Amino acid sequence: MRISRLLSGEFVRYLMSGGLAVALDFGGYFVLLWLDVYYVTANIVGNILGFFGAFLLHKYFVFGKHDAIVNHFVRYCVINIFNLIAQTALLFVFVEYLHLDEGSAKFISWALTVLWNFFLYKFLVYV
C-alpha cells in the first residue's frame, strides 16, 4: 500500500476522531461558561474531556495501536501538557490583551495549537 494512501486514510480518521474530541472540549467549555465558570477554568476542564476522548480515538481508531498503552499515554500526556499551556496562554492573551470574546479566543487558540498535532502523534506518540 502506498504511503500517501495510508496517510490519507489515517488523516481522515484523525479528522473524524478529532471532531468528536473537539465536541467534548468545546461542549464542556461552553457549558461551563453558560454555568458562569471562569473561562480559564472552563478551558482546562474542556481540554481534559477532549484529551481523553482524543487519546482513545487516536490510539485505537486512527492509528490502530492496541499495545504499549502506558508508553503511548505518557507521550500523549507530554504533548498535550505543552498544548494546554500554549492554548491557555494564547486564550489569555486574546481575551485580556486583544479583547476578543471568550468563544472566538478559544477557537483561535485551539486552531493554532492543533495544526501540528497529527504529525506529533503519528511520529512521536504512536510509534
HUPE-V615102 format. One record per residue. N is the residue number from 1. RES is the residue in one small letter. OMEGA is omega in radians with two decimals (999 if undefined). NEAR is the number of other C-alpha atoms within 8 Angstrom. D_FIRST is the distance of its C-alpha to the first C-alpha in whole Angstrom. Layout:
n;res;omega;near;d_first
N;RES;OMEGA;NEAR;D_FIRST
N;RES;OMEGA;NEAR;D_FIRST
This chain:
n;res;omega;near;d_first
1;m;-3.13;4;0
2;r;-3.10;5;4
3;i;-3.13;6;6
4;s;3.12;6;9
5;r;3.09;8;7
6;l;3.14;9;7
7;l;-3.12;8;10
8;s;3.07;8;12
9;g;3.09;8;11
10;e;-3.10;10;13
11;f;3.09;10;15
12;v;3.09;8;16
13;r;3.09;10;17
14;y;3.13;11;19
15;l;3.12;8;21
16;m;-3.13;8;22
17;s;3.08;13;23
18;g;3.09;9;25
19;g;3.09;8;27
20;l;3.12;10;28
21;a;3.10;13;29
22;v;3.11;10;30
23;a;3.08;10;32
24;l;-3.11;12;34
25;d;-3.09;16;34
26;f;3.11;9;36
27;g;3.09;10;38
28;g;-3.14;13;39
29;y;-3.07;13;40
30;f;3.04;10;42
31;v;3.13;8;44
32;l;3.04;10;45
33;l;3.12;11;46
34;w;3.10;7;48
35;l;3.07;6;50
36;d;3.04;6;51
37;v;3.10;9;49
38;y;-3.00;7;49
39;y;3.11;9;46
40;v;3.09;8;45
41;t;3.12;8;45
42;a;3.12;14;43
43;n;-3.12;12;40
44;i;3.13;10;40
45;v;3.10;11;40
46;g;3.10;14;38
47;n;3.14;10;35
48;i;3.09;9;36
49;l;3.12;12;35
50;g;-3.13;13;32
51;f;-3.09;11;31
52;f;3.07;8;31
53;g;-3.13;11;29
54;a;-3.12;12;26
55;f;-3.09;10;26
56;l;3.12;9;25
57;l;-3.14;10;23
58;h;-3.08;12;21
59;k;-3.00;12;21
60;y;-3.03;10;20
61;f;-3.06;10;19
62;v;-3.01;12;17
63;f;3.04;10;15
64;g;-3.14;8;16
65;k;-3.09;8;18
66;h;3.13;7;21
67;d;3.00;4;23
68;a;-3.07;7;25
69;i;-3.13;7;26
70;v;3.12;6;29
71;n;3.14;7;27
72;h;-3.10;10;25
73;f;3.13;9;28
74;v;3.12;8;30
75;r;3.12;10;28
76;y;3.12;11;27
77;c;-3.11;8;31
78;v;3.14;8;32
79;i;-3.09;9;29
80;n;3.02;9;31
81;i;3.07;8;34
82;f;3.13;8;34
83;n;3.14;10;33
84;l;3.12;10;36
85;i;-3.13;8;38
86;a;-3.11;9;37
87;q;-3.13;12;37
88;t;3.09;12;40
89;a;3.09;8;42
90;l;3.11;10;40
91;l;-3.13;13;41
92;f;3.13;10;45
93;v;-3.12;9;45
94;f;-3.11;11;44
95;v;-3.00;12;47
96;e;-3.05;8;50
97;y;3.12;7;49
98;l;3.05;7;48
99;h;2.99;7;49
100;l;3.05;9;46
101;d;-3.04;7;46
102;e;-3.14;9;45
103;g;3.12;7;42
104;s;-3.14;8;41
105;a;3.11;13;41
106;k;-3.10;10;39
107;f;-3.11;8;36
108;i;-3.13;9;36
109;s;3.10;12;36
110;w;-3.10;9;33
111;a;-3.13;8;31
112;l;-3.10;8;32
113;t;-3.07;11;31
114;v;-3.05;9;28
115;l;-3.05;7;26
116;w;-2.99;7;25
117;n;-3.11;8;24
118;f;-3.09;10;20
119;f;3.06;8;20
120;l;3.13;10;22
121;y;-3.07;10;21
122;k;-2.97;10;17
123;f;3.14;8;19
124;l;-3.07;9;22
125;v;-3.01;10;22
126;y;3.14;10;19
127;v;999;5;19
